[in-house]
Amino acid sequence: MSPKALYKDHTAPRAARIDDLLARMTLAEKTSQLLHNSPAIKRLGIPAYDWWSEALHGVARAGRATVFPAPIGLAATFDPQLLTQIGTAIAAEVRAKHHAAVRQGMHGRYQGITVWAPNINIFRDPRWGRGQETYGEDPCLTGTLGAAFVKGLQGDDPHYMNVAACAKHYAVHSGPEKLRHCFDARVSQKDLWETYLPAFQALVEAGVEAVMGAYNRTNGEPCCGSKTLLQDILRARWGFQGHVVSDCWAVRDFHEHHKVTSRAPESAALAINTGCDLNCGCTFERMGDAVAEGLVSETTVDRALRNLLRTRFKLGMFDPRKQVPYARVSTKVVNCAAHRALARAAAAKSIVVLKNKNGLLPLKQDIRSVAVLGCHAANVDVLLGNYSGVSGTLVTILEGITQNVSPQCAVQYRAGCLVSTPNANPLDWSASEAKAADVTVVVLGLSSLLEGEEGDAIASASTGDRTAIELPPHQAEFLKTLRAAGKPIILVLTGGGAIAIPEEHEWLDAIVFAWYPGEEGGHAVADVLFGEVNPAGRLPVSFPRATAQLPPFEDYAMDNRTYRYMRDEPLYPFGFGLSYTTFAYSNPQLGRARMSAGDTTRITVTVTNTGARAGDEVVQLYITDCEASVRVPQCALKAFTRVTLQPGAAREVAFEITPAMLALVDNEGAARVEPGTFVISVGGTSPGARSVALGAATPVTAHLEIVPV
């Protein structure tokens, strides 16, 4: 091969280099590159490359890495800037590990720089085991945080991309896990465009490099072979310029489970012809047969491969390393002190205080005795969640508390109960420990054994999903045995979604939700319990009172789902979380109270820290359309910002209100602004009497009238 080959010239235009390389490849070589484990083409100097890498909350499945909180915990921070910081840190570790592997001649799975993250599916039902991978139940929050994470992963160099991010799973995908290979998610055009697609559109607009199709069908079409999703919406309507990858072995599902094709060449043809460029799996091994049978043209193969090569060129894979700024990172960055500190700060920001009776929290650091009880107190599974890396510095909640108190403090620990089954031994002395201690911290809830992806949650009776959202019965019984001790009890819950504890809420002294907080989780929980961090986490999902409140899991209609449409009062509302200080909202001012449909205005409010401690407040803006011609959300989050205020300090917070925020989605899926009255609500949680009853500041409201043109 001549050294003057254009595709090797890093100074030449990228499109010309790609065309030059394509022209040099045989059909067999081209089709070989459409699989996630693309083999080397030695005669052209193309190394083997596996596209499959994971990085939802840190480099996953590739050895040592910084383990950040699970995405649902990151969502609870309501902090896009933090998500960008974390994405940047993860990208550095991805790059460092990739180049180290390449230097050793390793090109295997989980060693690449194309990461299949973030997961921006809407967490519509708390039973879904993979909800922990998402940013919650709200399209605005999901799209904002997902775009911020992508920005961190992909970097801001004008010529090269750091790591290629991937928006998954497109679209209308959120369980049940056991049916995902054959299920048809039937959804109205209104729900499709109002709930399931906005976050994907936001990430396309943010420049995400890849989109992963889901396993299921949506309205009859398999998502990885859907003309509607991949051609009409993703490419034609949104102008997506990156590549599309199938979920793993999803194309095989076309003929084995969905029965929309009868054999592998037909499935490969359906996928590539409708816009799926890369097959995670093995079905595209039959692409040569599909071409030979006239099911696929070589032009279509070229189109798909061009999309993939563009990504590889943008990542600098065909250029000298010295030309690629991101290729110079050292392995010293992997799980470095700065990244561990960021993981600790993120975990602390994610923690949500749900109850704090009589100001029990924060605890005094000179406390004399603490009983730390519960199946998750010393459990590393609850730090990690799913799709995680591993770390040599995993800090359990027991360790975090023990390190935080004085050496004179008597810390007693007992597991007390098992994660998912009743105790075999009827004797347990946990209640005695609770009675003897000044305070008891009980760590219960869920773990990745109970919820997760199909095949991962080995204690799940529903292939990774939960069948009930209540606290596991034997854990609830164990908690009750501690009540008789008569001492203050703090419940720390772990998990990836809502846990219904209405009875426990009434008698417990304090409740803290820690999610799956990552490797520094124990330190972060202790930081919050002992007041070194003033908590400001907010719920990215609403907590129903019982499983009985939920619609059927298989029903994808949004009626009676999430805070936007749930008719029953929740146990804990979306956006809710307590602080160790108090905030007040006042003086809402609209720039214009009456305007036309295409106009923009702004609202300002004054937020005051009325307590005695500095703290963060998550200021949230919700809009309610009071005179809509179709069903609309009861309220919907449209903007938010996180502010830090000293005691007694006040700040004016401003939000711009755009036509897009005021638009409804009609029954045909079209967005428009109708004349009528809108209520603009600004506060520290979603609007509703329950939020105020739980201790949230009363939000302020303003009325905006849209007049006919």
N, C-alpha and C positions, 0 to 999 in steps of 0.2 A: 504494500500500500504506500503510495506516494505521500511523503510528509507534507505535500502541498494540498492535500485534500481539504476542501473548503470547510467541511464540518468540524475540522480540527483547529480552524483559525478563529481564536476567541475574539479577534477584532472585526470579524465579518458580521453582517446582520444576522440575527438569530433565525429569522424565518428562512433565509437563504441556506443557512447551515443545516437546518432540519430537512429542507427539500433535497439538499445534496446527499445527506445520509440516507434518506428514504430511497433515492434513486439507485443507490449502491446495494440495496438489500433484496434478497430473493423473497418470494411469497412465503416460503417456509420460515425464513428468518423473521419476517414481519409478524406472522401469526404467533411465533414463539414469544414475542415481546408483549403480547396481550394478556399474559397470565401473571399473577402476582409474583410468582417465583420465576422471573425472566432469566433464561440462561445466558451465558456469555456467547458473544459472536467474536471469536478470536481473530478471524481474518480482518475484521473491521476495528479491532481494538476495543470492543464494547464489553465491559466486565459484567459478570452476573450481578443481578440486583433483585432483592426481594422487597416488594412495595409494602409489605405488611409490618407495620410498627404501631405501637399503642402508646398514648400519652395523655389520657384524660385528666390525670392529676399528678403527673410525674412520669418519667420514663418507666414503662411497664414491661414486665416479663423479660427483662434484659439484665438482671442482676442488680447490683447496688445502684441506688438512685435516691434523690430526695423525694419523699412521699408527702405530697401536699394533701390538704383535706379533700375528701371526695367532692365532685362537682356540686352536689346538692348543698354541701356545707359552704362552698365558695359562693354559691348563689345567695346564701343567707347573709353574706357581707354587704350585698347591694353596692358593691364597690368596683366599677369597671377599671379604674386605674390599677387596683390590686390585681385584677385578672390579667391585665397586660404585663405587669411585673412578673407574675408567676409564669405566664406564657413565655416570656423572654428567658427566664431562668431554666425552664424545661427545655427550650430550644437549644440552649448552650449545652446542656447535658446530653441531649440527643445527638448533637453534632460531635461532641467529644467522644462519645462511645462509638459512633459510626466510624469516625476516622481511625480510631484505635483498632477497630475490627478490620477495616480495610487494610491497614498496615500489616495485619497478621494473615491476610489472604482470606478473611472470613466475610461472607456475603449472605448470611442466613436471615431467617425470620427474626424480627424485632431488632435488627441492626441497621435499619435504613433511616432515611431522613424524610420520608413521607409518612406522617403520623395520622392515624384515623381517629381524630378528635377535632372539635368537640361533638358531643351528643346533644343535639338541640331539639329532640322530641319533646312534646308537651306532656308533662307528668299529670295526665288527666285522671288517673285512678290510683289511689295509694297502695293498692295491692300489687302493682307492677314491681317486680324485683329489680328491674334495671332503672327505676326512677332515680336511684342514687347517682346515676351517671349524668343526670340532666340538671338544668338550672331551674327546675320547678314547673309550676302550672301556668305561668303567665307568659303570653307571647312577647310583650314589651321587655320584661326582665330578661327572658331567655335570649332574645335577639341582641339586646344591648350588651349583656355579659359575653355571649358567644362571639360577637364581633370584636370585643376588647381582647378576648383570649386569642383569637386568630391574629390580631395585630401583633401581639407579643410573640407568637410562634413564628410568623412569617417575616418579621423584621421590617425595617424601613429603608433598606438599601435600594437605590433607584434601579439597579441592574440585576442584582442577585436576590434570591429568596433564601432565608435562613433555613426554615423547615416548612414543608408543604402541609398545611392544615386541611382537614376534611370535615365537612358538615354532614352529619349522619343522624338518623337513618331516614332517608327521603322516600316516602312521606306517609303520614297518618299511621304511625307505628308506636305502640306503647302497650303491648301485651294482648292476650295472655301468651306467656312464653311457650307453653306446651302446644299452642296452635299456630305459632308464627310461620311455620313452613307451609301451611295450607290455608291460612285464614284470609278471608276477604273483608277488609275494613270498609263497610258501607258508610258513606258520609255525605251529608248534603253539601251543595256548593257553598252555602252560607258558612257552615262550620269549617269547610276546607279552607276558605279564604280568610275567615275571621280568626281562626284558632290554629290550624295545623300548618299553614304555609308562611305566615309572616316572619318567623324567625329565620327560615331558610332564605327568604328574600333579603332579609337584613344582612345575612352573611355573604350572599352573592354580591350585594352592593358594597360590602366591606372588602371584597377581593379574595374570598376564600378560594384556594387553588383546586380543591376537589369536593365532590359530592358523592356520598355513598347511598346507593339504593337500598331499600328495606327488603326484608324477606317476604312480607305479606303481599297480597293483592290490595289495591285500592280501587273501589268501584269497578271490580271485575278485571282490571289489568294488573299483571305482576309488576311491582314497582321497578324492578330492574329491566323491564321490557315494556314500559308504559310510554306510548306516544304522547299521551296527555301530559304526564309529569316531565319527561325528559326532553321532548321536542317542543311541544306547544308552550309550556310554561317556563322551564329552566333555560332553554336556549333562545327560543323566539321572543318570549315576553320579557324575561329578565336579562337576556343578553349574556348569559354565563359563558366564560371563555376558558375555563379550566377543563379537567377531565372527570369522568364519571366512573366510579368503581362499584362493582356489585358487593353486597354483603357476602360473607364466605359460604360458598356452595349454594347461594341463592338461585343462581341460574339453573343448577341441577334440579331445583325444586319445580321449575316450570313443567318438566315432564314427569317427575316422580311424585309430586304432591299436588300442585295446582292443576295439572292435567290440561294446560293450555297448549302444550305441544306433546308429541308422542315419543320423541327421541332426542338425543343430545345434539346432533347437528342442527335440528330445528330450533332448539332452545338457544344455541349459540347465535344462530341467525337472528332470532327475534330480539335478543339482547343487543347485539351490535347494530342492527338496522334501526333500532329505536333510540340509540344513543349511549349505550353502555360501552365504555372504551376498554375497561380493564376487568378481568374476571378473577376475583378471589375464589379459587376453587380449581376445578379441572375441566369444566365443560368446554372452555375455549380451546382445549386440546383438539377438539373436533372441528375447529374453524376451517382447516384445510378441506375437510370433507364438505363443509357447508359451501365453500367456494366452488369446489368441483361439481357439486350438485346444482349449482346456479342459484342457491339460496342467498348468497352474499357476493357482492362484487369486490374486486381488488381495490377499487376506488374507496369503498366503505372501510376496508381494512386500513388503507392509507389515512383516511380521515381520523380514525380512532388512534392509530399509532402516532399521528402528528400531534394530537392532544397530549399523549403521554410523553413524547420526546420533548415537547415544549416545557413540560414540568421539569424533566431531567436537566435540560439546558439551563433553565432558570435557577436550578439548585447548584449549578456549576460543575456538574458531573463530567463534562467533556472539556473542562478548562484546567489550566495549571492551578494547583492549590494556592499559589501565591497571588493569583488574580481574584480569589474568592475570599472576601473578608471573614466570612463565617467559618471558613475551613481551618482557621488558625487557632481555634480554641483548644486549650489543654485539658487533659483528663483530671487535672487538679480541681476543676470546677465541679466535678461530680460529688454531690452531697457535701459541698464545702460549707464552712461556717456561715457564710452569708445566706446561702440557700436554706440552711436549717433555721436560721433566724427568721427568714421570710415565711417558712412553713409554720413556725410558732406564732408569728404575728397574724397570719391568715387564719389559723385555727382559733385563736382568741377572738378575732373579729367575727367568726362564724357562729360562735356560741350564742344561743338564744335563752334568756331567762324568761320562763313562762309564769312563775309565781315566786313571790318573795314576801311571805307573811311577816308583818311587824319588823321588816328590815333585818331579818336574820342574816342575810348576805349583805356585804361581805363578812366572812369570818375573820376574827382577830388571829393574827399570826402567833400570838402567845397563848393560844388555846391549850388547855391542859391535857385533853384526851379526845381522840377521834376514833370512831369505829368505821372502818372502810369495808363495806360488805357488798356482796352481789357477784353474779357470775361473770360480769364484764370488768370488774375492777382491775384485774391483773391479766386481761385478755388482749393479746396483740391483734387478734382478728378484727376487733372493733376499731382499731386504729386505721386499718388498711382499706376496708371496703373491697370492691372488685376492681379489676384492671389496675392493679397497683404494682409498683416496684417493691424492692426490699431494702432495708436499711440496717446498718449496725448500731443505730442510735434510737431504736424504738422506745418511747417512753410511755409506759402504761399510766393509767389514771392513779393507780395505787402509788406508783413511783413518784409521780408528779406531786401528789399530796404529801407524801413522806419527805420529799426533798424540800418542801415549802415550809413545813412547820419547824419549830425549834427542836433541838436535840432532847429537850426535857419533855416534849409532848409524847404521851403514850398513844401510839398508833397501833390499833388491833385490826387484823384482817382475817376475814373468812369469806369464802365464796358463797356459802349458804344455800345456793341452788344451782342447778345445771341450766345450760343454755336452752335446751329444747325438750327435755324430758323431766319427769318428776324424779326427786331424789330416791334412790334405792334404800338408803339408810334413814330410818325415821327420826334418828337423833340429830339435832343440830343446836349448837350453843350460840348462834348468832344473836338471838334475842337477849341473852345475858350480856353479851358484849355491848349491845345497843343501850341496855339499861345502865351499864357502868360508865359509859362515855358521856362527855358533855354534848356531843353532837354526833349524829350518824350520817355518813354519806353512803347511799346505796346506789350502785351502778348496775342498771338493768337495761333491757331493751332488745334490740335486734343485732345481728351480726351477719357477715357474709356467708355464714353457714345456713342462715334462715331465709335470706333473700339475695337474689342476684340473677345472673344470666342462666339460661337453660344449661344444666349440667354442672354449674359451679356451686350452687347452694345445696350442698349434699344433705342438709337436714330439712329441706323444703319438701312438703308433700305435693306441691303443685309446680314442679319443674322450675323452681326459682321464684315464683310468685307467692304471695301470702293469700291464704283463704280467709283470714280475718285480720282486722287492723288493731284489735285490742292487744294489750300486753299479754304475752303468753301466759296461760292460766296458772301454771305452777310458779311463775315469777310473781304474778299478782298475789297469790296465796302467801308466798314468802314475805312479800312486802307487808301484808296485813299482820303477820306474826310479830313484826317489829313495832307496830303501833302501840301495843300494850306496855312497851318500855316507858312510855311517857316522856321521852326526850325528843328534842328537835330532830326532824328527819329531812334530809335533802336528797331528793331523787335526781340522779344524773342519768338521762336516757341517751342511749346510742341508737343509731339507725339511719336508714336512708329515706325515710318518709314518715308520714303521719302515724302516730300511735294514739289510739283512743284510750284515755284514762280519766273519764268524767268523775268516777267515784273517788279515785285517788287524789284528783285535784282538790276535792273538798277538804280533805284532812291533812294532806302533806303540808309541811312548812315552806318548802321551796322546791322548785322544779327547774332543772336546767337541761336543755337539749344540746347535745354535743356532736350529733351526726356521726360520721366516720372521720375523725379529725386529723388523720395523718400521723407521721412519725413523732411529732412534737405534741401530740394530743394531750398527754398526761400533764406536761408543763402548762399548756394552754388552759385546760380545765382548772388546774390549781391557781393559775394567774387570775381567773375570773372568780373562783370561790373565795380567794383571800384578798381580792380587791386590787391587785396590782394592775389589772385591766378592768376598766369600767365597761361592762358588756353593751354591745350595740347591734348584735345579730338580730335579724328580722326574718320571719318565716317566709320562705319562697313557695310554700304550699299551705293551704288551709287544713286544719285538723278537724275532721268530722267527729261527732260524739260516739258513733258506733258504725259497725259494718252495715247494719240494717239501713243506714241512710244512703248507701251507695246504690246507683243503678247497676244493672247487670254488667259484669266486667267486659263482655264481648261487644257491648253496645257502644259505638263510637260517637253517638249523638252527644252534644255538649249539654243538653237539657239536664239540669240539676247536678251539674259537675263544676268543680272549682268555685272559687269565690265569686266568679263573674255570673254564674247561673245557679248556684246552690240555693234552694229555697229554705232549707232548715238552718237554724242558727248553729254556727260551728262551735266546737269546744275552744279552739284557738283560731283567730282569723288570719288570713293572709296578710303579710306585712307586719305582724305583731311581734313585739319583743320589749322587755323591760330594761331599764337602766338603773344604776345606783344614784342617779340624780333625776330631776324632773324637768320637763320642758313645757312651754306654753306657746300657743300660736295666736297671733292677733293681726289686726289691721290688713285684711285682704283687700288688695286694690287691683281692679282690672283696668288695663289701658283703655279699652272700649267695652262698654256693656252691651252695645248693639252694633252689629256689623254684617256684611254680606258673606256669602258662603265661601268665597275665595280669599277672604282677608285673613290676616294674622294679627294677634294681639299678644299681650303678656300679662301675667299676674304676678304680683309681689306680695309676700307675706313676711311678717316679723316672727322670728323664732327666738325664744328667750330661754336660757338655762335658769330655771327658778330654784334650783337646788344648791347644795353645798359642795358639789364635786364637779370637776371638769368632765366632760363626756361628749360622745358622738351622738348625733341624732340623724336618722335616715328620713329625710323630708320627701314625702311621696305625694304625687299629684294624680288624682283620679277624676274621670269625667263620666257623667251620667247624662244620656240623651233622654229627656223627659217626654218628648212628643214624637217618637220615631214611628214610622209607618210599618215597621217589621219588628220582630223580637230583637232586642239588643241586650248587652250585659247590664246587670244591675248597677255596676260601676266597673271601670276598667283603668288599670294603671297606664299612664301615658308618659310619665317622666319621674325622675327621682334624683336626689343628690345627697351625699353624706357630708355633714358639717360638724366641726369640732368647736365647742363653746366652753369657755371658762365659766365658773359660777357667777351668776348675775349678768353675764354678757348676752347681748342680743345681736342678731344679724338679719338683714333683709335678704331674703332668698327670692330669686326671680325665675320664672319659667316662661318660655315662649309657647303660645298655643297656636298650633298650625292647623290648616284645613285637614291634614291627614289625621290629626288627633280627634277631630270632630266628626270624621266620616263614619257612616254606618256601612255595613256590608249587607246588601239585599239578598233575597232568596235565590238570585241567579249568580251570586258571588261578586257582583259589581259594587265598587265603593263610591259613595257620594255623600255630600253634606246636604242635609235637609233643613229647611227653615224650622225654627222652633226654639225652645228653651233648653239650655244645658246647665247642669250644676257642676261647678268646678270645686272640688274638695281637696284641701291640702292639709296633711297631718302626718303623724308618725306611724300610721297603720292604715289599713283599708277602712273605709267608713262603716259605721255600724255601732249599735248600742253595746254589743258584746266587747268590742275593743275598749271602749271607755270603762265598762264594768270591770275589766281585767286590769285597769290601771294606765291605759294609754291616754295621752293628752287629747282633749277634745279638738277635732279638726276644725278649721275654718272653711267657710264656703262662700262662693260668689255665683251669681246667676248671669249667664251670657245668653243673649238673644241673637239668633241668626235670622235676618230678615230676607224676604224674597227679593231677588234682583229685579 
